[in-house]
Amino acid sequence: MTSLTLRAATFDDAGLIARLHTESWQHSYRTILSDDYLDHVAPTERHTMWTRRFHYDKHLWVLLALWEGEPVGFVCLLPDGESERGLLLDNLHVLPGQQGRGVGRSLLQAAAAQADTLQPGRPMHLWVYEANSEARRFYSRMGGEMVDRESVLAPDGRKAIALCYRWAQPAQLAAVQA
């Protein structure tokens, strides 16, 4: 029996989502983004971003993961983002110390099921920093195919390399065991 529950996030969860996003970045992006940005800018910036998204984006889909009732991660799907590539999985974050329990897999599979419901037969994709090797291994184990590589301007103003992972048939993710 698992202690994981998933529920739709609402506008009232914007601050919580921002906190989870920031904590995940502070753990996973220390070598990618500057410490100053992660510690002093990201918390406010993420809060503003999520508040605006929940307020203005009518197609926003966010699912919150709770382990024994405590928020431990979330996933965000933007069906209208980069539509030429398919549906955009914009965020998938699991707090440090909560990984390895199947939270990320459950969130990714739920997003894939939603993507297939919203736009059947269309691919789903996400971008991940090349330096985030742990996330890249996870996406590969989950059947993601690396299809593109771009130099991007990171939120802290630095340049970074981002990789695009794609699932041509998101519905097939339900059967993947990472």
BALOBA-853904 format. One record per residue (C-alpha): residue number from 1; z, y, x. Coordinates in Angstrom, 1 decimal, padded with zeros to 4 digits. Layout:
! BALOBA-853904
REC  nr     pz     py     px
REC NUM      Z      Y      X
...
! end
This chain:
! BALOBA-853904
REC  nr     pz     py     px
REC   1  000.0  000.0  000.0
REC   2 -001.0  003.4  001.4
REC   3  000.9  006.6  001.2
REC   4 -002.3  008.7  001.1
REC   5 -003.3  010.7 -001.9
REC   6 -006.3  013.0 -002.2
REC   7 -006.5  015.9 -004.7
REC   8 -008.8  018.8 -005.4
REC   9 -007.7  022.0 -003.7
REC  10 -007.5  025.2 -005.8
REC  11 -007.3  028.9 -005.1
REC  12 -003.5  028.5 -005.0
REC  13 -004.0  026.2 -002.0
REC  14 -006.0  028.8  000.1
REC  15 -003.0  029.6  002.3
REC  16 -002.2  026.0  002.8
REC  17 -005.8  025.1  003.7
REC  18 -005.8  028.0  006.2
REC  19 -002.6  026.8  007.8
REC  20 -004.0  023.2  008.1
REC  21 -007.3  024.6  009.5
REC  22 -005.5  026.7  012.1
REC  23 -003.1  024.0  013.2
REC  24 -006.0  021.6  013.6
REC  25 -007.9  024.1  015.7
REC  26 -004.9  024.9  017.8
REC  27 -004.6  021.3  018.7
REC  28 -008.2  020.2  019.0
REC  29 -009.9  023.4  020.3
REC  30 -007.6  024.5  023.1
REC  31 -010.3  023.9  025.7
REC  32 -013.1  025.2  023.4
REC  33 -011.6  028.5  022.0
REC  34 -009.4  031.0  023.8
REC  35 -005.6  030.7  023.5
REC  36 -005.4  034.3  022.5
REC  37 -007.8  033.7  019.6
REC  38 -006.1  030.4  018.5
REC  39 -002.6  031.9  018.6
REC  40 -003.1  035.4  017.4
REC  41 -006.4  035.8  015.6
REC  42 -007.2  032.5  013.9
REC  43 -004.2  032.3  011.5
REC  44 -005.1  035.6  009.8
REC  45 -008.9  035.0  010.1
REC  46 -008.6  031.5  008.5
REC  47 -006.4  032.8  005.7
REC  48 -008.9  035.6  004.9
REC  49 -011.8  033.2  005.1
REC  50 -010.3  030.6  002.8
REC  51 -009.0  033.2  000.3
REC  52 -012.5  034.7  000.1
REC  53 -014.2  031.2 -000.2
REC  54 -011.9  030.1 -003.1
REC  55 -012.4  033.4 -004.8
REC  56 -016.2  033.9 -004.4
REC  57 -017.9  030.5 -003.7
REC  58 -018.6  028.9 -007.1
REC  59 -020.0  025.7 -005.4
REC  60 -017.1  025.2 -003.0
REC  61 -015.6  021.7 -003.0
REC  62 -012.4  021.1 -001.1
REC  63 -010.2  018.0 -001.1
REC  64 -006.7  018.0  000.2
REC  65 -005.1  014.9  001.8
REC  66 -001.4  014.3  001.3
REC  67  000.6  011.7  003.2
REC  68  003.8  010.8  001.3
REC  69  003.3  014.1 -000.6
REC  70  003.0  016.2  002.6
REC  71 -000.4  018.0  003.2
REC  72 -002.0  016.5  006.4
REC  73 -005.7  017.4  006.1
REC  74 -008.6  018.5  004.1
REC  75 -012.4  018.4  003.8
REC  76 -014.8  021.1  002.6
REC  77 -018.3  020.5  001.3
REC  78 -020.7  023.4  000.9
REC  79 -023.6  022.1 -001.1
REC  80 -025.6  025.3 -000.6
REC  81 -025.0  025.6  003.1
REC  82 -028.0  024.9  005.3
REC  83 -029.8  023.2  002.4
REC  84 -032.8  022.4  004.5
REC  85 -030.7  019.8  006.4
REC  86 -029.0  018.5  003.2
REC  87 -025.4  019.1  002.1
REC  88 -023.2  020.8  004.6
REC  89 -019.8  019.2  005.4
REC  90 -018.3  022.4  006.6
REC  91 -014.8  021.3  007.6
REC  92 -012.9  018.1  008.1
REC  93 -009.5  018.5  009.6
REC  94 -006.5  016.1  010.0
REC  95 -003.3  017.4  011.6
REC  96 -002.3  016.2  015.0
REC  97  000.1  013.2  014.7
REC  98 -001.5  012.2  011.4
REC  99 -004.7  010.8  012.9
REC 100 -005.3  007.0  013.0
REC 101 -004.0  006.4  009.5
REC 102 -007.4  006.5  007.8
REC 103 -007.0  010.1  006.5
REC 104 -010.2  011.3  008.1
REC 105 -012.1  008.3  007.0
REC 106 -010.9  008.7  003.4
REC 107 -011.7  012.4  003.4
REC 108 -015.2  011.8  004.9
REC 109 -015.9  009.0  002.4
REC 110 -014.8  011.2 -000.5
REC 111 -017.0  014.0  000.7
REC 112 -020.0  011.6  001.0
REC 113 -019.4  010.3 -002.5
REC 114 -019.3  013.9 -003.8
REC 115 -022.4  014.8 -001.9
REC 116 -024.2  011.8 -003.4
REC 117 -023.1  012.9 -006.9
REC 118 -024.2  016.5 -006.4
REC 119 -027.5  015.8 -004.8
REC 120 -028.3  012.0 -004.9
REC 121 -030.5  010.8 -002.1
REC 122 -030.0  013.9  000.1
REC 123 -028.5  013.7  003.5
REC 124 -025.1  015.2  004.5
REC 125 -024.5  016.8  007.8
REC 126 -021.8  018.6  009.8
REC 127 -021.6  020.5  013.1
REC 128 -019.0  019.7  015.8
REC 129 -018.4  021.2  019.2
REC 130 -019.8  019.0  021.9
REC 131 -016.5  019.4  023.8
REC 132 -014.6  017.8  020.9
REC 133 -015.2  014.3  022.1
REC 134 -012.5  012.7  019.8
REC 135 -014.3  014.0  016.7
REC 136 -017.7  013.0  018.0
REC 137 -016.5  009.4  018.5
REC 138 -015.1  009.4  015.0
REC 139 -018.3  010.6  013.4
REC 140 -020.4  008.1  015.4
REC 141 -018.0  005.3  014.3
REC 142 -018.5  006.5  010.8
REC 143 -022.3  006.1  011.1
REC 144 -023.2  009.7  011.8
REC 145 -026.4  010.2  013.8
REC 146 -026.5  013.1  016.3
REC 147 -029.7  014.9  015.4
REC 148 -029.5  018.4  016.9
REC 149 -027.9  020.4  019.7
REC 150 -027.5  024.2  019.7
REC 151 -025.9  026.9  021.6
REC 152 -023.7  028.9  019.2
REC 153 -021.4  031.9  019.3
REC 154 -017.9  030.5  018.7
REC 155 -015.4  032.5  016.5
REC 156 -013.7  033.9  019.7
REC 157 -016.9  035.3  021.0
REC 158 -017.6  032.6  023.6
REC 159 -020.7  030.5  023.7
REC 160 -020.4  026.8  023.0
REC 161 -022.6  023.9  022.4
REC 162 -022.5  022.4  018.8
REC 163 -024.0  019.1  017.8
REC 164 -025.3  018.3  014.3
REC 165 -024.3  014.8  012.9
REC 166 -026.2  013.6  009.9
REC 167 -025.7  010.8  007.4
REC 168 -029.2  010.2  005.8
REC 169 -027.6  008.3  002.9
REC 170 -024.1  009.5  002.3
REC 171 -023.5  006.9 -000.4
REC 172 -023.5  004.2  002.3
REC 173 -020.4  005.8  004.0
REC 174 -018.2  004.1  001.4
REC 175 -018.7  000.7  003.1
REC 176 -018.0  002.0  006.7
REC 177 -014.8  000.8  008.3
REC 178 -013.9  003.0  011.3
! end
